[in-house]
């Protein structure tokens, strides 16, 4: 699974809308949507913030690790 799909999966599992996650990342919903669709690469600072938000490792988000520990 590529990380774009994992971003959406984590967001939905945690009950967030794209708009809510974008607010947490200090970006626009349109920008965040591009991360989930794979149209834009996710900046490292956003990767870190999302890992903290969802309490998962970067390896999990990036698909290196298959399961949440």
Predicted model as a PDB file, atoms N, CA, C, CB and O in Angstrom, pLDDT in the B-factor column:
MODEL        1                                                                  
ATOM      1  N   UNK A   1       0.852  -1.177   0.000  1.00 60.00           N  
ATOM      2  CA  UNK A   1       0.000   0.000   0.000  1.00 60.00           C  
ATOM      3  C   UNK A   1       0.896   1.238   0.000  1.00 60.00           C  
ATOM      4  CB  UNK A   1      -0.968  -0.001   1.229  1.00 60.00           C  
ATOM      5  O   UNK A   1       1.839   1.331   0.786  1.00 60.00           O  
ATOM      6  N   UNK A   2       0.598   2.172  -0.874  1.00 88.00           N  
ATOM      7  CA  UNK A   2       1.395   3.392  -0.862  1.00 88.00           C  
ATOM      8  C   UNK A   2       0.850   4.334   0.210  1.00 88.00           C  
ATOM      9  CB  UNK A   2       1.387   4.078  -2.260  1.00 88.00           C  
ATOM     10  O   UNK A   2      -0.287   4.198   0.662  1.00 88.00           O  
ATOM     11  N   UNK A   3       1.677   5.277   0.600  1.00 92.00           N  
ATOM     12  CA  UNK A   3       1.333   6.099   1.756  1.00 92.00           C  
ATOM     13  C   UNK A   3       0.123   6.994   1.525  1.00 92.00           C  
ATOM     14  CB  UNK A   3       2.504   6.942   2.137  1.00 92.00           C  
ATOM     15  O   UNK A   3      -0.530   7.396   2.488  1.00 92.00           O  
ATOM     16  N   UNK A   4      -0.191   7.315   0.279  1.00 94.00           N  
ATOM     17  CA  UNK A   4      -1.353   8.154   0.002  1.00 94.00           C  
ATOM     18  C   UNK A   4      -2.636   7.471   0.491  1.00 94.00           C  
ATOM     19  CB  UNK A   4      -1.448   8.462  -1.511  1.00 94.00           C  
ATOM     20  O   UNK A   4      -3.497   8.102   1.104  1.00 94.00           O  
ATOM     21  N   UNK A   5      -2.740   6.192   0.214  1.00 94.00           N  
ATOM     22  CA  UNK A   5      -3.912   5.438   0.657  1.00 94.00           C  
ATOM     23  C   UNK A   5      -3.923   5.298   2.170  1.00 94.00           C  
ATOM     24  CB  UNK A   5      -3.943   4.055   0.001  1.00 94.00           C  
ATOM     25  O   UNK A   5      -4.980   5.345   2.799  1.00 94.00           O  
ATOM     26  N   UNK A   6      -2.757   5.129   2.741  1.00 95.00           N  
ATOM     27  CA  UNK A   6      -2.671   4.985   4.195  1.00 95.00           C  
ATOM     28  C   UNK A   6      -3.098   6.272   4.896  1.00 95.00           C  
ATOM     29  CB  UNK A   6      -1.243   4.605   4.614  1.00 95.00           C  
ATOM     30  O   UNK A   6      -3.717   6.215   5.959  1.00 95.00           O  
ATOM     31  N   UNK A   7      -2.777   7.436   4.315  1.00 97.00           N  
ATOM     32  CA  UNK A   7      -3.206   8.707   4.907  1.00 97.00           C  
ATOM     33  C   UNK A   7      -4.726   8.754   5.020  1.00 97.00           C  
ATOM     34  CB  UNK A   7      -2.694   9.900   4.070  1.00 97.00           C  
ATOM     35  O   UNK A   7      -5.269   9.134   6.057  1.00 97.00           O  
ATOM     36  N   UNK A   8      -5.399   8.369   3.953  1.00 97.00           N  
ATOM     37  CA  UNK A   8      -6.866   8.380   3.969  1.00 97.00           C  
ATOM     38  C   UNK A   8      -7.399   7.367   4.972  1.00 97.00           C  
ATOM     39  CB  UNK A   8      -7.428   8.082   2.567  1.00 97.00           C  
ATOM     40  O   UNK A   8      -8.313   7.664   5.741  1.00 97.00           O  
ATOM     41  N   UNK A   9      -6.825   6.176   4.959  1.00 96.00           N  
ATOM     42  CA  UNK A   9      -7.246   5.117   5.869  1.00 96.00           C  
ATOM     43  C   UNK A   9      -7.133   5.571   7.333  1.00 96.00           C  
ATOM     44  CB  UNK A   9      -6.400   3.851   5.636  1.00 96.00           C  
ATOM     45  O   UNK A   9      -8.061   5.380   8.120  1.00 96.00           O  
ATOM     46  N   UNK A  10      -6.017   6.160   7.682  1.00 97.00           N  
ATOM     47  CA  UNK A  10      -5.814   6.627   9.055  1.00 97.00           C  
ATOM     48  C   UNK A  10      -6.787   7.753   9.414  1.00 97.00           C  
ATOM     49  CB  UNK A  10      -4.370   7.105   9.244  1.00 97.00           C  
ATOM     50  O   UNK A  10      -7.339   7.784  10.513  1.00 97.00           O  
ATOM     51  N   UNK A  11      -6.985   8.661   8.484  1.00 98.00           N  
ATOM     52  CA  UNK A  11      -7.909   9.772   8.741  1.00 98.00           C  
ATOM     53  C   UNK A  11      -9.316   9.258   9.005  1.00 98.00           C  
ATOM     54  CB  UNK A  11      -7.921  10.750   7.557  1.00 98.00           C  
ATOM     55  O   UNK A  11      -9.960   9.672   9.969  1.00 98.00           O  
ATOM     56  N   UNK A  12      -9.792   8.362   8.158  1.00 98.00           N  
ATOM     57  CA  UNK A  12     -11.145   7.827   8.298  1.00 98.00           C  
ATOM     58  C   UNK A  12     -11.267   7.005   9.582  1.00 98.00           C  
ATOM     59  CB  UNK A  12     -11.514   6.965   7.073  1.00 98.00           C  
ATOM     60  O   UNK A  12     -12.252   7.141  10.307  1.00 98.00           O  
ATOM     61  N   UNK A  13     -10.290   6.163   9.869  1.00 97.00           N  
ATOM     62  CA  UNK A  13     -10.314   5.342  11.086  1.00 97.00           C  
ATOM     63  C   UNK A  13     -10.377   6.195  12.345  1.00 97.00           C  
ATOM     64  CB  UNK A  13      -9.086   4.440  11.139  1.00 97.00           C  
ATOM     65  O   UNK A  13     -10.958   5.785  13.350  1.00 97.00           O  
ATOM     66  N   UNK A  14      -9.783   7.375  12.290  1.00 98.00           N  
ATOM     67  CA  UNK A  14      -9.749   8.251  13.457  1.00 98.00           C  
ATOM     68  C   UNK A  14     -10.870   9.289  13.466  1.00 98.00           C  
ATOM     69  CB  UNK A  14      -8.421   8.951  13.522  1.00 98.00           C  
ATOM     70  O   UNK A  14     -10.919  10.148  14.347  1.00 98.00           O  
ATOM     71  N   UNK A  15     -11.767   9.207  12.488  1.00 98.00           N  
ATOM     72  CA  UNK A  15     -12.958  10.032  12.478  1.00 98.00           C  
ATOM     73  C   UNK A  15     -12.743  11.494  12.127  1.00 98.00           C  
ATOM     74  CB  UNK A  15     -13.591   9.954  13.780  1.00 98.00           C  
ATOM     75  O   UNK A  15     -13.516  12.354  12.549  1.00 98.00           O  
ATOM     76  N   UNK A  16     -11.699  11.784  11.358  1.00 98.00           N  
ATOM     77  CA  UNK A  16     -11.422  13.158  10.944  1.00 98.00           C  
ATOM     78  C   UNK A  16     -11.895  13.404   9.519  1.00 98.00           C  
ATOM     79  CB  UNK A  16      -9.928  13.461  11.061  1.00 98.00           C  
ATOM     80  O   UNK A  16     -11.938  12.487   8.700  1.00 98.00           O  
ATOM     81  N   UNK A  17     -12.246  14.641   9.235  1.00 98.00           N  
ATOM     82  CA  UNK A  17     -12.501  15.058   7.859  1.00 98.00           C  
ATOM     83  C   UNK A  17     -11.186  15.607   7.301  1.00 98.00           C  
ATOM     84  CB  UNK A  17     -13.662  16.135   7.779  1.00 98.00           C  
ATOM     85  O   UNK A  17     -10.258  15.898   8.056  1.00 98.00           O  
ATOM     86  N   UNK A  18     -11.116  15.744   5.992  1.00 98.00           N  
ATOM     87  CA  UNK A  18      -9.934  16.360   5.391  1.00 98.00           C  
ATOM     88  C   UNK A  18      -9.757  17.781   5.901  1.00 98.00           C  
ATOM     89  CB  UNK A  18     -10.039  16.354   3.857  1.00 98.00           C  
ATOM     90  O   UNK A  18      -8.632  18.228   6.124  1.00 98.00           O  
ATOM     91  N   UNK A  19     -10.848  18.484   6.084  1.00 98.00           N  
ATOM     92  CA  UNK A  19     -10.780  19.862   6.559  1.00 98.00           C  
ATOM     93  C   UNK A  19     -10.179  19.934   7.965  1.00 98.00           C  
ATOM     94  CB  UNK A  19     -12.176  20.494   6.549  1.00 98.00           C  
ATOM     95  O   UNK A  19      -9.383  20.829   8.251  1.00 98.00           O  
ATOM     96  N   UNK A  20     -10.550  19.008   8.833  1.00 98.00           N  
ATOM     97  CA  UNK A  20     -10.011  18.991  10.191  1.00 98.00           C  
ATOM     98  C   UNK A  20      -8.506  18.716  10.192  1.00 98.00           C  
ATOM     99  CB  UNK A  20     -10.737  17.941  11.033  1.00 98.00           C  
ATOM    100  O   UNK A  20      -7.744  19.373  10.901  1.00 98.00           O  
ATOM    101  N   UNK A  21      -8.092  17.737   9.388  1.00 98.00           N  
ATOM    102  CA  UNK A  21      -6.659  17.412   9.328  1.00 98.00           C  
ATOM    103  C   UNK A  21      -5.888  18.580   8.729  1.00 98.00           C  
ATOM    104  CB  UNK A  21      -6.417  16.123   8.497  1.00 98.00           C  
ATOM    105  O   UNK A  21      -4.802  18.911   9.206  1.00 98.00           O  
ATOM    106  N   UNK A  22      -6.419  19.196   7.713  1.00 98.00           N  
ATOM    107  CA  UNK A  22      -5.756  20.357   7.110  1.00 98.00           C  
ATOM    108  C   UNK A  22      -5.586  21.472   8.138  1.00 98.00           C  
ATOM    109  CB  UNK A  22      -6.560  20.872   5.895  1.00 98.00           C  
ATOM    110  O   UNK A  22      -4.544  22.126   8.175  1.00 98.00           O  
ATOM    111  N   UNK A  23      -6.592  21.690   8.964  1.00 98.00           N  
ATOM    112  CA  UNK A  23      -6.500  22.714  10.007  1.00 98.00           C  
ATOM    113  C   UNK A  23      -5.376  22.387  10.977  1.00 98.00           C  
ATOM    114  CB  UNK A  23      -7.833  22.841  10.764  1.00 98.00           C  
ATOM    115  O   UNK A  23      -4.608  23.273  11.351  1.00 98.00           O  
ATOM    116  N   UNK A  24      -5.270  21.138  11.385  1.00 98.00           N  
ATOM    117  CA  UNK A  24      -4.211  20.705  12.302  1.00 98.00           C  
ATOM    118  C   UNK A  24      -2.833  20.924  11.671  1.00 98.00           C  
ATOM    119  CB  UNK A  24      -4.397  19.216  12.681  1.00 98.00           C  
ATOM    120  O   UNK A  24      -1.880  21.285  12.362  1.00 98.00           O  
ATOM    121  N   UNK A  25      -2.733  20.705  10.356  1.00 98.00           N  
ATOM    122  CA  UNK A  25      -1.457  20.866   9.644  1.00 98.00           C  
ATOM    123  C   UNK A  25      -1.186  22.305   9.223  1.00 98.00           C  
ATOM    124  CB  UNK A  25      -1.437  19.979   8.422  1.00 98.00           C  
ATOM    125  O   UNK A  25      -0.138  22.602   8.649  1.00 98.00           O  
ATOM    126  N   UNK A  26      -2.124  23.192   9.507  1.00 98.00           N  
ATOM    127  CA  UNK A  26      -2.003  24.604   9.107  1.00 98.00           C  
ATOM    128  C   UNK A  26      -1.877  24.750   7.595  1.00 98.00           C  
ATOM    129  CB  UNK A  26      -0.791  25.250   9.791  1.00 98.00           C  
ATOM    130  O   UNK A  26      -1.026  25.478   7.083  1.00 98.00           O  
ATOM    131  N   UNK A  27      -2.759  24.029   6.898  1.00 98.00           N  
ATOM    132  CA  UNK A  27      -2.806  24.112   5.444  1.00 98.00           C  
ATOM    133  C   UNK A  27      -4.277  24.127   5.022  1.00 98.00           C  
ATOM    134  CB  UNK A  27      -2.030  22.916   4.775  1.00 98.00           C  
ATOM    135  O   UNK A  27      -5.173  24.071   5.864  1.00 98.00           O  
ATOM    136  N   UNK A  28      -4.511  24.202   3.742  1.00 98.00           N  
ATOM    137  CA  UNK A  28      -5.884  24.214   3.224  1.00 98.00           C  
ATOM    138  C   UNK A  28      -6.357  22.792   2.939  1.00 98.00           C  
ATOM    139  CB  UNK A  28      -5.976  25.075   1.944  1.00 98.00           C  
ATOM    140  O   UNK A  28      -5.549  21.893   2.710  1.00 98.00           O  
ATOM    141  N   UNK A  29      -7.661  22.600   2.956  1.00 98.00           N  
ATOM    142  CA  UNK A  29      -8.235  21.290   2.674  1.00 98.00           C  
ATOM    143  C   UNK A  29      -7.860  20.836   1.272  1.00 98.00           C  
ATOM    144  CB  UNK A  29      -9.759  21.321   2.833  1.00 98.00           C  
ATOM    145  O   UNK A  29      -7.585  19.656   1.054  1.00 98.00           O  
ATOM    146  N   UNK A  30      -7.848  21.763   0.322  1.00 98.00           N  
ATOM    147  CA  UNK A  30      -7.496  21.426  -1.060  1.00 98.00           C  
ATOM    148  C   UNK A  30      -6.073  20.873  -1.142  1.00 98.00           C  
ATOM    149  CB  UNK A  30      -7.636  22.662  -1.966  1.00 98.00           C  
ATOM    150  O   UNK A  30      -5.795  19.943  -1.899  1.00 98.00           O  
ATOM    151  N   UNK A  31      -5.188  21.460  -0.352  1.00 97.00           N  
ATOM    152  CA  UNK A  31      -3.794  20.994  -0.318  1.00 97.00           C  
ATOM    153  C   UNK A  31      -3.722  19.594   0.278  1.00 97.00           C  
ATOM    154  CB  UNK A  31      -2.906  21.968   0.497  1.00 97.00           C  
ATOM    155  O   UNK A  31      -3.055  18.712  -0.262  1.00 97.00           O  
ATOM    156  N   UNK A  32      -4.415  19.400   1.395  1.00 98.00           N  
ATOM    157  CA  UNK A  32      -4.379  18.085   2.035  1.00 98.00           C  
ATOM    158  C   UNK A  32      -4.975  17.018   1.112  1.00 98.00           C  
ATOM    159  CB  UNK A  32      -5.141  18.118   3.376  1.00 98.00           C  
ATOM    160  O   UNK A  32      -4.476  15.894   1.059  1.00 98.00           O  
ATOM    161  N   UNK A  33      -6.018  17.361   0.401  1.00 98.00           N  
ATOM    162  CA  UNK A  33      -6.631  16.430  -0.531  1.00 98.00           C  
ATOM    163  C   UNK A  33      -5.612  15.936  -1.567  1.00 98.00           C  
ATOM    164  CB  UNK A  33      -7.824  17.092  -1.229  1.00 98.00           C  
ATOM    165  O   UNK A  33      -5.646  14.775  -1.974  1.00 98.00           O  
ATOM    166  N   UNK A  34      -4.729  16.808  -1.980  1.00 97.00           N  
ATOM    167  CA  UNK A  34      -3.699  16.434  -2.956  1.00 97.00           C  
ATOM    168  C   UNK A  34      -2.698  15.441  -2.354  1.00 97.00           C  
ATOM    169  CB  UNK A  34      -2.960  17.690  -3.457  1.00 97.00           C  
ATOM    170  O   UNK A  34      -2.149  14.608  -3.076  1.00 97.00           O  
ATOM    171  N   UNK A  35      -2.457  15.520  -1.054  1.00 97.00           N  
ATOM    172  CA  UNK A  35      -1.586  14.534  -0.401  1.00 97.00           C  
ATOM    173  C   UNK A  35      -2.244  13.153  -0.437  1.00 97.00           C  
ATOM    174  CB  UNK A  35      -1.283  14.953   1.069  1.00 97.00           C  
ATOM    175  O   UNK A  35      -1.595  12.154  -0.747  1.00 97.00           O  
ATOM    176  N   UNK A  36      -3.532  13.111  -0.118  1.00 97.00           N  
ATOM    177  CA  UNK A  36      -4.242  11.828  -0.095  1.00 97.00           C  
ATOM    178  C   UNK A  36      -4.417  11.231  -1.491  1.00 97.00           C  
ATOM    179  CB  UNK A  36      -5.603  12.002   0.555  1.00 97.00           C  
ATOM    180  O   UNK A  36      -4.449  10.009  -1.641  1.00 97.00           O  
ATOM    181  N   UNK A  37      -4.527  12.068  -2.496  1.00 96.00           N  
ATOM    182  CA  UNK A  37      -4.730  11.566  -3.854  1.00 96.00           C  
ATOM    183  C   UNK A  37      -3.417  11.263  -4.569  1.00 96.00           C  
ATOM    184  CB  UNK A  37      -5.526  12.568  -4.659  1.00 96.00           C  
ATOM    185  O   UNK A  37      -3.415  10.680  -5.654  1.00 96.00           O  
ATOM    186  N   UNK A  38      -2.306  11.658  -3.961  1.00 94.00           N  
ATOM    187  CA  UNK A  38      -1.011  11.400  -4.571  1.00 94.00           C  
ATOM    188  C   UNK A  38      -0.589  12.454  -5.572  1.00 94.00           C  
ATOM    189  CB  UNK A  38      -1.027  10.078  -5.234  1.00 94.00           C  
ATOM    190  O   UNK A  38       0.397  12.268  -6.286  1.00 94.00           O  
ATOM    191  N   UNK A  39      -1.308  13.544  -5.637  1.00 96.00           N  
ATOM    192  CA  UNK A  39      -0.955  14.607  -6.581  1.00 96.00           C  
ATOM    193  C   UNK A  39       0.178  15.490  -6.063  1.00 96.00           C  
ATOM    194  CB  UNK A  39      -2.174  15.463  -6.877  1.00 96.00           C  
ATOM    195  O   UNK A  39       0.833  16.186  -6.838  1.00 96.00           O  
ATOM    196  N   UNK A  40       0.405  15.457  -4.758  1.00 96.00           N  
ATOM    197  CA  UNK A  40       1.516  16.203  -4.148  1.00 96.00           C  
ATOM    198  C   UNK A  40       2.175  15.328  -3.105  1.00 96.00           C  
ATOM    199  CB  UNK A  40       1.027  17.542  -3.512  1.00 96.00           C  
ATOM    200  O   UNK A  40       1.524  14.517  -2.445  1.00 96.00           O  
ATOM    201  N   UNK A  41       3.471  15.504  -2.968  1.00 95.00           N  
ATOM    202  CA  UNK A  41       4.214  14.771  -1.946  1.00 95.00           C  
ATOM    203  C   UNK A  41       3.977  15.404  -0.583  1.00 95.00           C  
ATOM    204  CB  UNK A  41       5.724  14.743  -2.276  1.00 95.00           C  
ATOM    205  O   UNK A  41       3.847  16.622  -0.464  1.00 95.00           O  
ATOM    206  N   UNK A  42       3.923  14.573   0.428  1.00 95.00           N  
ATOM    207  CA  UNK A  42       3.701  15.023   1.795  1.00 95.00           C  
ATOM    208  C   UNK A  42       5.003  15.559   2.375  1.00 95.00           C  
ATOM    209  CB  UNK A  42       3.144  13.876   2.670  1.00 95.00           C  
ATOM    210  O   UNK A  42       5.999  14.835   2.411  1.00 95.00           O  
ATOM    211  N   UNK A  43       5.020  16.815   2.831  1.00 97.00           N  
ATOM    212  CA  UNK A  43       6.231  17.349   3.459  1.00 97.00           C  
ATOM    213  C   UNK A  43       6.553  16.600   4.759  1.00 97.00           C  
ATOM    214  CB  UNK A  43       6.067  18.856   3.741  1.00 97.00           C  
ATOM    215  O   UNK A  43       5.656  16.112   5.447  1.00 97.00           O  
ATOM    216  N   UNK A  44       7.828  16.522   5.075  1.00 97.00           N  
ATOM    217  CA  UNK A  44       8.277  15.824   6.281  1.00 97.00           C  
ATOM    218  C   UNK A  44       7.600  16.394   7.524  1.00 97.00           C  
ATOM    219  CB  UNK A  44       9.804  15.921   6.420  1.00 97.00           C  
ATOM    220  O   UNK A  44       7.186  15.634   8.399  1.00 97.00           O  
ATOM    221  N   UNK A  45       7.479  17.725   7.617  1.00 98.00           N  
ATOM    222  CA  UNK A  45       6.854  18.312   8.808  1.00 98.00           C  
ATOM    223  C   UNK A  45       5.412  17.850   8.963  1.00 98.00           C  
ATOM    224  CB  UNK A  45       6.905  19.841   8.740  1.00 98.00           C  
ATOM    225  O   UNK A  45       4.931  17.715  10.089  1.00 98.00           O  
ATOM    226  N   UNK A  46       4.713  17.605   7.864  1.00 98.00           N  
ATOM    227  CA  UNK A  46       3.345  17.104   7.940  1.00 98.00           C  
ATOM    228  C   UNK A  46       3.336  15.623   8.284  1.00 98.00           C  
ATOM    229  CB  UNK A  46       2.608  17.346   6.618  1.00 98.00           C  
ATOM    230  O   UNK A  46       2.453  15.164   9.008  1.00 98.00           O  
ATOM    231  N   UNK A  47       4.294  14.877   7.781  1.00 98.00           N  
ATOM    232  CA  UNK A  47       4.416  13.462   8.138  1.00 98.00           C  
ATOM    233  C   UNK A  47       4.595  13.324   9.646  1.00 98.00           C  
ATOM    234  CB  UNK A  47       5.604  12.803   7.388  1.00 98.00           C  
ATOM    235  O   UNK A  47       3.936  12.498  10.279  1.00 98.00           O  
ATOM    236  N   UNK A  48       5.472  14.120  10.213  1.00 98.00           N  
ATOM    237  CA  UNK A  48       5.722  14.067  11.654  1.00 98.00           C  
ATOM    238  C   UNK A  48       4.450  14.414  12.425  1.00 98.00           C  
ATOM    239  CB  UNK A  48       6.866  15.029  12.046  1.00 98.00           C  
ATOM    240  O   UNK A  48       4.095  13.720  13.378  1.00 98.00           O  
ATOM    241  N   UNK A  49       3.765  15.478  12.021  1.00 98.00           N  
ATOM    242  CA  UNK A  49       2.539  15.897  12.705  1.00 98.00           C  
ATOM    243  C   UNK A  49       1.462  14.804  12.624  1.00 98.00           C  
ATOM    244  CB  UNK A  49       2.009  17.213  12.094  1.00 98.00           C  
ATOM    245  O   UNK A  49       0.751  14.562  13.599  1.00 98.00           O  
ATOM    246  N   UNK A  50       1.345  14.158  11.482  1.00 98.00           N  
ATOM    247  CA  UNK A  50       0.344  13.107  11.331  1.00 98.00           C  
ATOM    248  C   UNK A  50       0.694  11.873  12.156  1.00 98.00           C  
ATOM    249  CB  UNK A  50       0.201  12.727   9.865  1.00 98.00           C  
ATOM    250  O   UNK A  50      -0.196  11.224  12.705  1.00 98.00           O  
ATOM    251  N   UNK A  51       1.966  11.547  12.247  1.00 98.00           N  
ATOM    252  CA  UNK A  51       2.388  10.423  13.089  1.00 98.00           C  
ATOM    253  C   UNK A  51       2.021  10.685  14.544  1.00 98.00           C  
ATOM    254  CB  UNK A  51       3.907  10.181  12.955  1.00 98.00           C  
ATOM    255  O   UNK A  51       1.548   9.786  15.239  1.00 98.00           O  
ATOM    256  N   UNK A  52       2.237  11.900  15.001  1.00 98.00           N  
ATOM    257  CA  UNK A  52       1.869  12.254  16.371  1.00 98.00           C  
ATOM    258  C   UNK A  52       0.351  12.245  16.554  1.00 98.00           C  
ATOM    259  CB  UNK A  52       2.434  13.632  16.734  1.00 98.00           C  
ATOM    260  O   UNK A  52      -0.148  11.769  17.574  1.00 98.00           O  
ATOM    261  N   UNK A  53      -0.372  12.763  15.585  1.00 98.00           N  
ATOM    262  CA  UNK A  53      -1.833  12.807  15.659  1.00 98.00           C  
ATOM    263  C   UNK A  53      -2.427  11.401  15.741  1.00 98.00           C  
ATOM    264  CB  UNK A  53      -2.405  13.549  14.445  1.00 98.00           C  
ATOM    265  O   UNK A  53      -3.282  11.127  16.583  1.00 98.00           O  
ATOM    266  N   UNK A  54      -1.965  10.517  14.858  1.00 98.00           N  
ATOM    267  CA  UNK A  54      -2.530   9.170  14.782  1.00 98.00           C  
ATOM    268  C   UNK A  54      -1.818   8.159  15.675  1.00 98.00           C  
ATOM    269  CB  UNK A  54      -2.490   8.689  13.363  1.00 98.00           C  
ATOM    270  O   UNK A  54      -2.256   7.016  15.803  1.00 98.00           O  
ATOM    271  N   UNK A  55      -0.716   8.587  16.293  1.00 97.00           N  
ATOM    272  CA  UNK A  55       0.076   7.724  17.183  1.00 97.00           C  
ATOM    273  C   UNK A  55       0.565   6.465  16.475  1.00 97.00           C  
ATOM    274  CB  UNK A  55      -0.748   7.333  18.407  1.00 97.00           C  
ATOM    275  O   UNK A  55       0.414   5.343  16.960  1.00 97.00           O  
ATOM    276  N   UNK A  56       1.151   6.700  15.318  1.00 96.00           N  
ATOM    277  CA  UNK A  56       1.752   5.623  14.527  1.00 96.00           C  
ATOM    278  C   UNK A  56       3.161   6.062  14.122  1.00 96.00           C  
ATOM    279  CB  UNK A  56       0.876   5.282  13.259  1.00 96.00           C  
ATOM    280  O   UNK A  56       3.507   7.240  14.218  1.00 96.00           O  
ATOM    281  N   UNK A  57       3.955   5.113  13.675  1.00 95.00           N  
ATOM    282  CA  UNK A  57       5.311   5.428  13.235  1.00 95.00           C  
ATOM    283  C   UNK A  57       5.305   5.931  11.791  1.00 95.00           C  
ATOM    284  CB  UNK A  57       6.219   4.193  13.367  1.00 95.00           C  
ATOM    285  O   UNK A  57       4.371   5.673  11.032  1.00 95.00           O  
ATOM    286  N   UNK A  58       6.342   6.639  11.438  1.00 95.00           N  
ATOM    287  CA  UNK A  58       6.513   7.069  10.050  1.00 95.00           C  
ATOM    288  C   UNK A  58       6.644   5.846   9.145  1.00 95.00           C  
ATOM    289  CB  UNK A  58       7.756   7.991   9.905  1.00 95.00           C  
ATOM    290  O   UNK A  58       6.164   5.857   8.011  1.00 95.00           O  
ATOM    291  N   UNK A  59       7.290   4.795   9.641  1.00 94.00           N  
ATOM    292  CA  UNK A  59       7.412   3.560   8.862  1.00 94.00           C  
ATOM    293  C   UNK A  59       6.037   3.004   8.510  1.00 94.00           C  
ATOM    294  CB  UNK A  59       8.223   2.511   9.638  1.00 94.00           C  
ATOM    295  O   UNK A  59       5.832   2.501   7.405  1.00 94.00           O  
ATOM    296  N   UNK A  60       5.103   3.092   9.440  1.00 95.00           N  
ATOM    297  CA  UNK A  60       3.750   2.600   9.174  1.00 95.00           C  
ATOM    298  C   UNK A  60       3.074   3.455   8.106  1.00 95.00           C  
ATOM    299  CB  UNK A  60       2.909   2.594  10.468  1.00 95.00           C  
ATOM    300  O   UNK A  60       2.501   2.925   7.154  1.00 95.00           O  
ATOM    301  N   UNK A  61       3.138   4.763   8.263  1.00 95.00           N  
ATOM    302  CA  UNK A  61       2.509   5.654   7.272  1.00 95.00           C  
ATOM    303  C   UNK A  61       3.093   5.431   5.890  1.00 95.00           C  
ATOM    304  CB  UNK A  61       2.681   7.125   7.677  1.00 95.00           C  
ATOM    305  O   UNK A  61       2.366   5.413   4.897  1.00 95.00           O  
ATOM    306  N   UNK A  62       4.402   5.261   5.827  1.00 93.00           N  
ATOM    307  CA  UNK A  62       5.084   5.114   4.542  1.00 93.00           C  
ATOM    308  C   UNK A  62       4.963   3.707   3.963  1.00 93.00           C  
ATOM    309  CB  UNK A  62       6.541   5.471   4.693  1.00 93.00           C  
ATOM    310  O   UNK A  62       5.375   3.475   2.827  1.00 93.00           O  
ATOM    311  N   UNK A  63       4.409   2.771   4.720  1.00 89.00           N  
ATOM    312  CA  UNK A  63       4.210   1.415   4.218  1.00 89.00           C  
ATOM    313  C   UNK A  63       5.403   0.502   4.411  1.00 89.00           C  
ATOM    314  CB  UNK A  63       3.871   1.465   2.781  1.00 89.00           C  
ATOM    315  O   UNK A  63       5.415  -0.609   3.882  1.00 89.00           O  
ATOM    316  N   UNK A  64       6.398   0.937   5.149  1.00 89.00           N  
ATOM    317  CA  UNK A  64       7.580   0.115   5.424  1.00 89.00           C  
ATOM    318  C   UNK A  64       7.221  -0.959   6.450  1.00 89.00           C  
ATOM    319  CB  UNK A  64       8.766   0.992   5.938  1.00 89.00           C  
ATOM    320  O   UNK A  64       7.657  -2.106   6.359  1.00 89.00           O  
ATOM    321  N   UNK A  65       6.420  -0.554   7.418  1.00 75.00           N  
ATOM    322  CA  UNK A  65       5.937  -1.442   8.468  1.00 75.00           C  
ATOM    323  C   UNK A  65       4.472  -1.754   8.155  1.00 75.00           C  
ATOM    324  CB  UNK A  65       6.103  -0.794   9.904  1.00 75.00           C  
ATOM    325  O   UNK A  65       3.693  -0.843   7.873  1.00 75.00           O  
ATOM    326  N   UNK A  66       4.102  -3.000   8.202  1.00 73.00           N  
ATOM    327  CA  UNK A  66       2.744  -3.397   7.776  1.00 73.00           C  
ATOM    328  C   UNK A  66       1.684  -3.199   8.854  1.00 73.00           C  
ATOM    329  CB  UNK A  66       2.747  -4.846   7.353  1.00 73.00           C  
ATOM    330  O   UNK A  66       0.521  -2.954   8.533  1.00 73.00           O  
ATOM    331  N   UNK A  67       2.065  -3.301  10.127  1.00 68.00           N  
ATOM    332  CA  UNK A  67       1.085  -3.280  11.201  1.00 68.00           C  
ATOM    333  C   UNK A  67       1.442  -2.241  12.246  1.00 68.00           C  
ATOM    334  CB  UNK A  67       0.974  -4.650  11.845  1.00 68.00           C  
ATOM    335  O   UNK A  67       2.615  -1.946  12.473  1.00 68.00           O  
ATOM    336  N   UNK A  68       0.418  -1.690  12.876  1.00 69.00           N  
ATOM    337  CA  UNK A  68       0.625  -0.749  13.978  1.00 69.00           C  
ATOM    338  C   UNK A  68       1.059  -1.554  15.188  1.00 69.00           C  
ATOM    339  CB  UNK A  68      -0.674   0.087  14.285  1.00 69.00           C  
ATOM    340  O   UNK A  68       0.472  -2.591  15.498  1.00 69.00           O  
ATOM    341  N   UNK A  69       2.085  -1.078  15.866  1.00 63.00           N  
ATOM    342  CA  UNK A  69       2.542  -1.774  17.090  1.00 63.00           C  
ATOM    343  C   UNK A  69       1.754  -1.334  18.272  1.00 63.00           C  
ATOM    344  CB  UNK A  69       4.021  -1.530  17.347  1.00 63.00           C  
ATOM    345  O   UNK A  69       1.993  -1.807  19.384  1.00 63.00           O  
TER     346      UNK A  69                                                      
ENDMDL                                                                          
END                                                                             
